[in-house]
Amino acid sequence: MPPPKARIPAVDGWFTLDAKAPQLLGTRCKACGSYFFPKETSFCRNPSCAGSEFEEVPLSTRGKLWSFTDNRYAPPKPYMAGDPFVPYAVAAVELEREKMVVLGQVAGGVGCDQLHAGQEMELVLDTLYEDDANEYLVWKWRPA
Ligand SMILES: [Zn+2]
């Protein structure tokens, strides 16, 4: 039997690898408190803030479904879409505390017919793609 595949992040530093309670990692401006994901580290994008110092913060793991759609076409490379490509739903979720919208695939084959705006969603880690040695993980949303 081959050894179990290593579970490694598809992108480094964007989320924690705690399988039970994964969290996205963003930054917060030390001057105005605005949150950013992906991490902002050079200058604050709040037009009325001149801040340039940020702290890394774990983000809310839950939020409300703000919008969603079906993705029926494989995204272009370098995105690893899997072969054959399996269509999936994409969710835009407004994080509970940060009030920031974060996009992600919807996990577990949950389709648009099972989603409605305003429903509670939670963050999970799931396989984006795999090769012979590794399973590459990414965050996804699923109904809470
Ligand atoms: Zn700021």
Backbone and ligand atoms as CSV (ligand in chain L), in Angstrom:
chain,resi,resn,atom,element,x,y,z
A,1,MET,N,N,0.842,-1.203,0.000
A,1,MET,CA,C,0.000,0.000,0.000
A,1,MET,C,C,0.871,1.244,0.000
A,2,PRO,N,N,0.588,2.232,-0.844
A,2,PRO,CA,C,1.397,3.467,-0.833
A,2,PRO,C,C,1.187,4.234,0.468
A,3,PRO,N,N,2.187,4.996,0.891
A,3,PRO,CA,C,2.018,5.802,2.115
A,3,PRO,C,C,0.919,6.832,1.893
A,4,PRO,N,N,0.269,7.251,3.000
A,4,PRO,CA,C,-0.778,8.276,2.826
A,4,PRO,C,C,-0.168,9.553,2.260
A,5,LYS,N,N,-0.948,10.242,1.466
A,5,LYS,CA,C,-0.461,11.481,0.863
A,5,LYS,C,C,-0.345,12.576,1.908
A,6,ALA,N,N,0.662,13.412,1.746
A,6,ALA,CA,C,0.798,14.574,2.623
A,6,ALA,C,C,-0.286,15.579,2.253
A,7,ARG,N,N,-0.863,16.203,3.280
A,7,ARG,CA,C,-1.873,17.243,3.044
A,7,ARG,C,C,-1.191,18.592,3.189
A,8,ILE,N,N,-1.013,19.282,2.087
A,8,ILE,CA,C,-0.295,20.555,2.136
A,8,ILE,C,C,-1.150,21.647,1.494
A,9,PRO,N,N,-0.937,22.886,1.939
A,9,PRO,CA,C,-1.757,23.973,1.399
A,9,PRO,C,C,-1.443,24.247,-0.071
A,10,ALA,N,N,-2.459,24.501,-0.861
A,10,ALA,CA,C,-2.266,24.853,-2.274
A,10,ALA,C,C,-1.620,26.231,-2.391
A,11,VAL,N,N,-1.864,27.085,-1.399
A,11,VAL,CA,C,-1.186,28.383,-1.326
A,11,VAL,C,C,-0.687,28.542,0.106
A,12,ASP,N,N,0.543,29.014,0.253
A,12,ASP,CA,C,1.155,29.124,1.577
A,12,ASP,C,C,0.680,30.355,2.322
A,13,GLY,N,N,0.316,30.153,3.592
A,13,GLY,CA,C,0.085,31.300,4.469
A,13,GLY,C,C,-1.267,31.959,4.358
A,14,TRP,N,N,-2.179,31.364,3.593
A,14,TRP,CA,C,-3.510,31.983,3.436
A,14,TRP,C,C,-4.510,31.439,4.451
A,15,PHE,N,N,-4.196,30.281,5.055
A,15,PHE,CA,C,-5.122,29.705,6.030
A,15,PHE,C,C,-4.360,28.751,6.925
A,16,THR,N,N,-4.949,28.455,8.097
A,16,THR,CA,C,-4.341,27.499,9.017
A,16,THR,C,C,-4.709,26.097,8.564
A,17,LEU,N,N,-3.938,25.114,9.027
A,17,LEU,CA,C,-4.163,23.741,8.570
A,17,LEU,C,C,-4.859,22.886,9.614
A,18,ASP,N,N,-5.440,23.521,10.608
A,18,ASP,CA,C,-6.198,22.793,11.616
A,18,ASP,C,C,-7.463,22.229,10.963
A,19,ALA,N,N,-7.460,20.907,10.732
A,19,ALA,CA,C,-8.547,20.305,9.957
A,19,ALA,C,C,-9.912,20.505,10.616
A,20,LYS,N,N,-9.941,20.580,11.954
A,20,LYS,CA,C,-11.232,20.697,12.644
A,20,LYS,C,C,-11.747,22.132,12.667
A,21,ALA,N,N,-10.833,23.072,12.759
A,21,ALA,CA,C,-11.256,24.479,12.846
A,21,ALA,C,C,-10.337,25.360,12.021
A,22,PRO,N,N,-10.337,25.176,10.706
A,22,PRO,CA,C,-9.438,25.980,9.871
A,22,PRO,C,C,-9.869,27.441,9.871
A,23,GLN,N,N,-8.886,28.329,9.750
A,23,GLN,CA,C,-9.190,29.753,9.688
A,23,GLN,C,C,-8.393,30.397,8.569
A,24,LEU,N,N,-9.029,31.321,7.879
A,24,LEU,CA,C,-8.307,32.133,6.907
A,24,LEU,C,C,-7.422,33.112,7.672
A,25,LEU,N,N,-6.279,33.430,7.083
A,25,LEU,CA,C,-5.368,34.391,7.704
A,25,LEU,C,C,-5.365,35.678,6.893
A,26,GLY,N,N,-5.783,36.755,7.539
A,26,GLY,CA,C,-5.782,38.052,6.878
A,26,GLY,C,C,-4.890,39.005,7.648
A,27,THR,N,N,-4.993,40.269,7.318
A,27,THR,CA,C,-4.295,41.284,8.107
A,27,THR,C,C,-5.287,42.366,8.496
A,28,ARG,N,N,-4.923,43.079,9.572
A,28,ARG,CA,C,-5.725,44.204,10.040
A,28,ARG,C,C,-4.811,45.412,10.142
A,29,CYS,N,N,-5.302,46.531,9.620
A,29,CYS,CA,C,-4.541,47.776,9.678
A,29,CYS,C,C,-4.480,48.249,11.130
A,30,LYS,N,N,-3.274,48.536,11.604
A,30,LYS,CA,C,-3.124,48.962,13.001
A,30,LYS,C,C,-3.679,50.366,13.229
A,31,ALA,N,N,-3.808,51.136,12.153
A,31,ALA,CA,C,-4.298,52.507,12.309
A,31,ALA,C,C,-5.827,52.570,12.330
A,32,CYS,N,N,-6.497,51.917,11.370
A,32,CYS,CA,C,-7.955,52.080,11.262
A,32,CYS,C,C,-8.729,50.802,11.545
A,33,GLY,N,N,-8.043,49.660,11.645
A,33,GLY,CA,C,-8.735,48.422,11.989
A,33,GLY,C,C,-9.369,47.700,10.813
A,34,SER,N,N,-9.157,48.204,9.571
A,34,SER,CA,C,-9.721,47.520,8.396
A,34,SER,C,C,-9.068,46.150,8.221
A,35,TYR,N,N,-9.888,45.180,7.797
A,35,TYR,CA,C,-9.396,43.828,7.552
A,35,TYR,C,C,-9.129,43.622,6.065
A,36,PHE,N,N,-8.138,42.773,5.769
A,36,PHE,CA,C,-7.825,42.459,4.378
A,36,PHE,C,C,-7.575,40.979,4.198
A,37,PHE,N,N,-8.137,40.441,3.136
A,37,PHE,CA,C,-7.860,39.075,2.716
A,37,PHE,C,C,-7.983,39.030,1.200
A,38,PRO,N,N,-6.961,38.568,0.477
A,38,PRO,CA,C,-5.650,38.166,0.994
A,38,PRO,C,C,-4.955,39.303,1.740
A,39,LYS,N,N,-3.913,38.918,2.484
A,39,LYS,CA,C,-3.221,39.855,3.360
A,39,LYS,C,C,-2.701,41.081,2.620
A,40,GLU,N,N,-2.979,42.242,3.199
A,40,GLU,CA,C,-2.368,43.485,2.741
A,40,GLU,C,C,-1.211,43.764,3.688
A,41,THR,N,N,-0.040,44.090,3.138
A,41,THR,CA,C,1.111,44.307,4.018
A,41,THR,C,C,1.863,45.598,3.718
A,42,SER,N,N,1.492,46.315,2.644
A,42,SER,CA,C,2.294,47.502,2.319
A,42,SER,C,C,1.581,48.814,2.662
A,43,PHE,N,N,0.348,49.008,2.169
A,43,PHE,CA,C,-0.363,50.230,2.536
A,43,PHE,C,C,-1.851,49.930,2.672
A,44,CYS,N,N,-2.519,50.708,3.510
A,44,CYS,CA,C,-3.936,50.480,3.783
A,44,CYS,C,C,-4.767,50.921,2.581
A,45,ARG,N,N,-5.719,50.084,2.167
A,45,ARG,CA,C,-6.557,50.419,1.019
A,45,ARG,C,C,-7.770,51.255,1.393
A,46,ASN,N,N,-7.913,51.561,2.670
A,46,ASN,CA,C,-8.947,52.499,3.083
A,46,ASN,C,C,-8.490,53.895,2.655
A,47,PRO,N,N,-9.257,54.553,1.728
A,47,PRO,CA,C,-8.791,55.833,1.172
A,47,PRO,C,C,-8.594,56.916,2.223
A,48,SER,N,N,-9.270,56.828,3.361
A,48,SER,CA,C,-9.112,57.880,4.370
A,48,SER,C,C,-8.114,57.485,5.461
A,49,CYS,N,N,-7.261,56.488,5.162
A,49,CYS,CA,C,-6.287,56.036,6.162
A,49,CYS,C,C,-4.898,56.014,5.539
A,50,ALA,N,N,-3.920,56.504,6.293
A,50,ALA,CA,C,-2.539,56.534,5.799
A,50,ALA,C,C,-1.719,55.402,6.427
A,51,GLY,N,N,-2.400,54.441,7.050
A,51,GLY,CA,C,-1.701,53.372,7.768
A,51,GLY,C,C,-0.841,52.500,6.868
A,52,SER,N,N,0.263,52.025,7.424
A,52,SER,CA,C,1.136,51.129,6.671
A,52,SER,C,C,1.657,49.985,7.544
A,53,GLU,N,N,1.059,49.868,8.750
A,53,GLU,CA,C,1.444,48.744,9.609
A,53,GLU,C,C,0.256,47.827,9.789
A,54,PHE,N,N,0.521,46.529,9.696
A,54,PHE,CA,C,-0.546,45.539,9.734
A,54,PHE,C,C,-0.183,44.418,10.686
A,55,GLU,N,N,-1.212,43.810,11.260
A,55,GLU,CA,C,-0.975,42.597,12.039
A,55,GLU,C,C,-1.739,41.459,11.394
A,56,GLU,N,N,-1.134,40.257,11.458
A,56,GLU,CA,C,-1.812,39.087,10.905
A,56,GLU,C,C,-2.914,38.660,11.863
A,57,VAL,N,N,-4.091,38.383,11.344
A,57,VAL,CA,C,-5.202,37.968,12.198
A,57,VAL,C,C,-5.955,36.794,11.554
A,58,PRO,N,N,-6.352,35.823,12.375
A,58,PRO,CA,C,-7.247,34.784,11.875
A,58,PRO,C,C,-8.635,35.381,11.695
A,59,LEU,N,N,-9.321,35.015,10.627
A,59,LEU,CA,C,-10.624,35.614,10.315
A,59,LEU,C,C,-11.770,34.716,10.775
A,60,SER,N,N,-12.947,35.290,10.843
A,60,SER,CA,C,-14.151,34.540,11.223
A,60,SER,C,C,-14.288,33.289,10.365
A,61,THR,N,N,-14.754,32.220,10.972
A,61,THR,CA,C,-14.935,30.973,10.234
A,61,THR,C,C,-16.362,30.826,9.742
A,62,ARG,N,N,-17.202,31.799,10.077
A,62,ARG,CA,C,-18.593,31.750,9.633
A,62,ARG,C,C,-19.014,33.082,9.048
A,63,GLY,N,N,-20.055,33.009,8.241
A,63,GLY,CA,C,-20.599,34.235,7.698
A,63,GLY,C,C,-21.897,33.941,6.975
A,64,LYS,N,N,-22.474,35.003,6.424
A,64,LYS,CA,C,-23.742,34.852,5.703
A,64,LYS,C,C,-23.487,34.813,4.201
A,65,LEU,N,N,-24.198,33.917,3.547
A,65,LEU,CA,C,-24.071,33.795,2.095
A,65,LEU,C,C,-24.626,35.059,1.458
A,66,TRP,N,N,-23.771,35.755,0.750
A,66,TRP,CA,C,-24.116,37.056,0.167
A,66,TRP,C,C,-24.548,36.873,-1.281
A,67,SER,N,N,-23.852,35.998,-1.996
A,67,SER,CA,C,-24.209,35.692,-3.373
A,67,SER,C,C,-23.544,34.378,-3.763
A,68,PHE,N,N,-24.007,33.781,-4.847
A,68,PHE,CA,C,-23.411,32.516,-5.284
A,68,PHE,C,C,-23.723,32.296,-6.756
A,69,THR,N,N,-22.941,31.420,-7.373
A,69,THR,CA,C,-23.166,31.091,-8.778
A,69,THR,C,C,-22.564,29.729,-9.066
A,70,ASP,N,N,-22.856,29.230,-10.261
A,70,ASP,CA,C,-22.295,27.972,-10.731
A,70,ASP,C,C,-21.049,28.255,-11.556
A,71,ASN,N,N,-20.018,27.461,-11.375
A,71,ASN,CA,C,-18.885,27.549,-12.293
A,71,ASN,C,C,-18.882,26.291,-13.151
A,72,ARG,N,N,-19.221,26.473,-14.426
A,72,ARG,CA,C,-19.344,25.310,-15.301
A,72,ARG,C,C,-18.172,25.156,-16.259
A,73,TYR,N,N,-17.202,26.064,-16.159
A,73,TYR,CA,C,-16.039,25.993,-17.053
A,73,TYR,C,C,-14.761,25.963,-16.231
A,74,ALA,N,N,-13.820,25.163,-16.644
A,74,ALA,CA,C,-12.545,25.084,-15.931
A,74,ALA,C,C,-11.823,26.415,-16.023
A,75,PRO,N,N,-11.371,26.951,-14.876
A,75,PRO,CA,C,-10.591,28.189,-14.925
A,75,PRO,C,C,-9.271,27.939,-15.645
A,76,PRO,N,N,-8.694,28.988,-16.255
A,76,PRO,CA,C,-7.436,28.813,-16.992
A,76,PRO,C,C,-6.270,28.512,-16.055
A,77,LYS,N,N,-5.228,27.900,-16.587
A,77,LYS,CA,C,-4.017,27.676,-15.798
A,77,LYS,C,C,-3.457,29.029,-15.379
A,78,PRO,N,N,-2.749,29.169,-14.245
A,78,PRO,CA,C,-2.210,28.067,-13.445
A,78,PRO,C,C,-3.198,27.429,-12.476
A,79,TYR,N,N,-4.449,27.849,-12.473
A,79,TYR,CA,C,-5.412,27.235,-11.574
A,79,TYR,C,C,-5.528,25.745,-11.896
A,80,MET,N,N,-5.491,24.911,-10.842
A,80,MET,CA,C,-5.599,23.468,-11.030
A,80,MET,C,C,-7.058,23.075,-10.853
A,81,ALA,N,N,-7.695,22.726,-11.942
A,81,ALA,CA,C,-9.139,22.531,-11.901
A,81,ALA,C,C,-9.547,21.070,-11.813
A,82,GLY,N,N,-8.612,20.164,-11.937
A,82,GLY,CA,C,-8.973,18.755,-11.908
A,82,GLY,C,C,-9.337,18.285,-13.308
A,83,ASP,N,N,-9.044,17.029,-13.562
A,83,ASP,CA,C,-9.292,16.484,-14.894
A,83,ASP,C,C,-9.941,15.121,-14.742
A,84,PRO,N,N,-11.166,14.878,-15.178
A,84,PRO,CA,C,-12.007,15.854,-15.880
A,84,PRO,C,C,-12.538,16.926,-14.937
A,85,PHE,N,N,-12.860,18.072,-15.498
A,85,PHE,CA,C,-13.387,19.186,-14.709
A,85,PHE,C,C,-14.802,18.869,-14.224
A,86,VAL,N,N,-15.023,19.077,-12.943
A,86,VAL,CA,C,-16.356,18.885,-12.374
A,86,VAL,C,C,-16.901,20.256,-11.968
A,87,PRO,N,N,-18.029,20.682,-12.552
A,87,PRO,CA,C,-18.588,21.993,-12.189
A,87,PRO,C,C,-18.851,22.085,-10.677
A,88,TYR,N,N,-18.747,23.290,-10.149
A,88,TYR,CA,C,-18.984,23.477,-8.717
A,88,TYR,C,C,-19.614,24.841,-8.494
A,89,ALA,N,N,-20.196,25.012,-7.330
A,89,ALA,CA,C,-20.765,26.308,-6.973
A,89,ALA,C,C,-19.688,27.158,-6.314
A,90,VAL,N,N,-19.787,28.466,-6.507
A,90,VAL,CA,C,-18.884,29.426,-5.881
A,90,VAL,C,C,-19.726,30.320,-4.978
A,91,ALA,N,N,-19.248,30.524,-3.756
A,91,ALA,CA,C,-20.000,31.329,-2.795
A,91,ALA,C,C,-19.228,32.579,-2.422
A,92,ALA,N,N,-19.944,33.686,-2.278
A,92,ALA,CA,C,-19.394,34.915,-1.707
A,92,ALA,C,C,-20.019,35.043,-0.329
A,93,VAL,N,N,-19.178,34.955,0.694
A,93,VAL,CA,C,-19.675,34.923,2.074
A,93,VAL,C,C,-19.192,36.157,2.824
A,94,GLU,N,N,-20.139,36.854,3.455
A,94,GLU,CA,C,-19.770,38.014,4.268
A,94,GLU,C,C,-19.404,37.536,5.658
A,95,LEU,N,N,-18.131,37.719,6.021
A,95,LEU,CA,C,-17.647,37.243,7.315
A,95,LEU,C,C,-18.380,37.941,8.453
A,96,GLU,N,N,-18.681,37.139,9.471
A,96,GLU,CA,C,-19.469,37.585,10.612
A,96,GLU,C,C,-18.922,38.866,11.253
A,97,ARG,N,N,-17.652,38.859,11.625
A,97,ARG,CA,C,-17.091,39.960,12.399
A,97,ARG,C,C,-16.536,41.047,11.481
A,98,GLU,N,N,-15.852,40.640,10.427
A,98,GLU,CA,C,-15.124,41.601,9.600
A,98,GLU,C,C,-16.009,42.307,8.584
A,99,LYS,N,N,-17.202,41.746,8.297
A,99,LYS,CA,C,-18.112,42.301,7.290
A,99,LYS,C,C,-17.403,42.465,5.940
A,100,MET,N,N,-16.590,41.479,5.633
A,100,MET,CA,C,-15.813,41.478,4.392
A,100,MET,C,C,-16.244,40.240,3.622
A,101,VAL,N,N,-16.365,40.371,2.297
A,101,VAL,CA,C,-16.840,39.252,1.490
A,101,VAL,C,C,-15.659,38.435,0.975
A,102,VAL,N,N,-15.690,37.122,1.229
A,102,VAL,CA,C,-14.625,36.228,0.795
A,102,VAL,C,C,-15.218,35.154,-0.118
A,103,LEU,N,N,-14.629,35.040,-1.295
A,103,LEU,CA,C,-15.076,34.038,-2.265
A,103,LEU,C,C,-14.474,32.676,-1.961
A,104,GLY,N,N,-15.186,31.635,-2.337
A,104,GLY,CA,C,-14.632,30.297,-2.218
A,104,GLY,C,C,-15.536,29.301,-2.910
A,105,GLN,N,N,-14.952,28.155,-3.264
A,105,GLN,CA,C,-15.781,27.068,-3.782
A,105,GLN,C,C,-16.711,26.584,-2.681
A,106,VAL,N,N,-17.821,25.993,-3.083
A,106,VAL,CA,C,-18.705,25.358,-2.123
A,106,VAL,C,C,-18.320,23.877,-2.062
A,107,ALA,N,N,-18.127,23.377,-0.846
A,107,ALA,CA,C,-17.618,22.022,-0.634
A,107,ALA,C,C,-18.693,20.962,-0.820
A,108,GLY,N,N,-18.227,19.765,-1.008
A,108,GLY,CA,C,-19.079,18.586,-0.905
A,108,GLY,C,C,-20.157,18.462,-1.957
A,109,GLY,N,N,-19.939,19.035,-3.133
A,109,GLY,CA,C,-20.908,18.878,-4.202
A,109,GLY,C,C,-22.239,19.562,-3.951
A,110,VAL,N,N,-22.265,20.481,-2.985
A,110,VAL,CA,C,-23.495,21.248,-2.742
A,110,VAL,C,C,-23.689,22.210,-3.907
A,111,GLY,N,N,-24.835,22.126,-4.558
A,111,GLY,CA,C,-25.090,22.944,-5.740
A,111,GLY,C,C,-25.920,24.166,-5.422
A,112,CYS,N,N,-26.081,25.007,-6.429
A,112,CYS,CA,C,-26.833,26.251,-6.246
A,112,CYS,C,C,-28.278,26.007,-5.815
A,113,ASP,N,N,-28.831,24.855,-6.205
A,113,ASP,CA,C,-30.218,24.577,-5.826
A,113,ASP,C,C,-30.361,24.356,-4.321
A,114,GLN,N,N,-29.226,24.176,-3.630
A,114,GLN,CA,C,-29.281,23.977,-2.178
A,114,GLN,C,C,-28.817,25.207,-1.406
A,115,LEU,N,N,-28.641,26.319,-2.130
A,115,LEU,CA,C,-28.138,27.540,-1.489
A,115,LEU,C,C,-29.177,28.643,-1.578
A,116,HIS,N,N,-29.191,29.537,-0.579
A,116,HIS,CA,C,-30.017,30.734,-0.675
A,116,HIS,C,C,-29.317,31.879,0.049
A,117,ALA,N,N,-29.471,33.060,-0.490
A,117,ALA,CA,C,-28.808,34.239,0.090
A,117,ALA,C,C,-29.211,34.388,1.548
A,118,GLY,N,N,-28.246,34.730,2.386
A,118,GLY,CA,C,-28.525,34.967,3.797
A,118,GLY,C,C,-28.278,33.763,4.674
A,119,GLN,N,N,-28.096,32.587,4.081
A,119,GLN,CA,C,-27.900,31.414,4.929
A,119,GLN,C,C,-26.498,31.410,5.530
A,120,GLU,N,N,-26.394,30.737,6.676
A,120,GLU,CA,C,-25.140,30.673,7.427
A,120,GLU,C,C,-24.193,29.677,6.753
A,121,MET,N,N,-22.953,30.122,6.537
A,121,MET,CA,C,-21.950,29.257,5.914
A,121,MET,C,C,-20.761,29.122,6.850
A,122,GLU,N,N,-20.034,28.007,6.730
A,122,GLU,CA,C,-18.821,27.851,7.528
A,122,GLU,C,C,-17.669,27.399,6.662
A,123,LEU,N,N,-16.474,27.715,7.146
A,123,LEU,CA,C,-15.243,27.435,6.415
A,123,LEU,C,C,-14.790,25.998,6.664
A,124,VAL,N,N,-14.367,25.318,5.617
A,124,VAL,CA,C,-13.772,23.986,5.755
A,124,VAL,C,C,-12.521,23.928,4.869
A,125,LEU,N,N,-11.664,22.960,5.151
A,125,LEU,CA,C,-10.551,22.684,4.247
A,125,LEU,C,C,-10.927,21.492,3.398
A,126,ASP,N,N,-10.568,21.551,2.125
A,126,ASP,CA,C,-10.905,20.458,1.221
A,126,ASP,C,C,-9.814,20.358,0.159
A,127,THR,N,N,-9.808,19.220,-0.525
A,127,THR,CA,C,-8.801,19.011,-1.547
A,127,THR,C,C,-9.121,19.840,-2.783
A,128,LEU,N,N,-8.121,20.569,-3.265
A,128,LEU,CA,C,-8.278,21.303,-4.519
A,128,LEU,C,C,-7.877,20.395,-5.675
A,129,TYR,N,N,-6.739,19.720,-5.521
A,129,TYR,CA,C,-6.287,18.740,-6.501
A,129,TYR,C,C,-5.239,17.870,-5.828
A,130,GLU,N,N,-4.849,16.782,-6.464
A,130,GLU,CA,C,-3.795,15.953,-5.903
A,130,GLU,C,C,-2.905,15.395,-6.982
A,131,ASP,N,N,-1.687,15.039,-6.577
A,131,ASP,CA,C,-0.792,14.323,-7.475
A,131,ASP,C,C,-0.376,13.035,-6.761
A,132,ASP,N,N,0.682,12.373,-7.233
A,132,ASP,CA,C,1.033,11.081,-6.657
A,132,ASP,C,C,1.467,11.179,-5.192
A,133,ALA,N,N,2.046,12.303,-4.809
A,133,ALA,CA,C,2.611,12.420,-3.465
A,133,ALA,C,C,1.746,13.220,-2.496
A,134,ASN,N,N,1.029,14.203,-3.003
A,134,ASN,CA,C,0.384,15.169,-2.111
A,134,ASN,C,C,-1.079,15.412,-2.454
A,135,GLU,N,N,-1.775,15.867,-1.404
A,135,GLU,CA,C,-3.124,16.390,-1.555
A,135,GLU,C,C,-3.002,17.885,-1.288
A,136,TYR,N,N,-3.441,18.710,-2.211
A,136,TYR,CA,C,-3.304,20.150,-2.053
A,136,TYR,C,C,-4.629,20.728,-1.560
A,137,LEU,N,N,-4.538,21.395,-0.396
A,137,LEU,CA,C,-5.753,21.842,0.280
A,137,LEU,C,C,-6.050,23.308,0.002
A,138,VAL,N,N,-7.343,23.609,0.031
A,138,VAL,CA,C,-7.787,24.993,-0.108
A,138,VAL,C,C,-9.021,25.168,0.781
A,139,TRP,N,N,-9.361,26.416,1.101
A,139,TRP,CA,C,-10.572,26.637,1.884
A,139,TRP,C,C,-11.785,26.571,0.971
A,140,LYS,N,N,-12.864,26.106,1.543
A,140,LYS,CA,C,-14.154,26.117,0.828
A,140,LYS,C,C,-15.232,26.492,1.821
A,141,TRP,N,N,-16.398,26.802,1.306
A,141,TRP,CA,C,-17.558,27.114,2.154
A,141,TRP,C,C,-18.554,25.968,2.092
A,142,ARG,N,N,-19.239,25.764,3.186
A,142,ARG,CA,C,-20.347,24.812,3.170
A,142,ARG,C,C,-21.454,25.331,4.081
A,143,PRO,N,N,-22.697,24.939,3.786
A,143,PRO,CA,C,-23.795,25.373,4.656
A,143,PRO,C,C,-23.541,24.925,6.089
A,144,ALA,N,N,-23.728,25.818,7.051
A,144,ALA,CA,C,-23.427,25.500,8.463
A,144,ALA,C,C,-24.549,24.673,9.088
L,1,ZN,ZN,ZN,-6.030,51.680,7.698
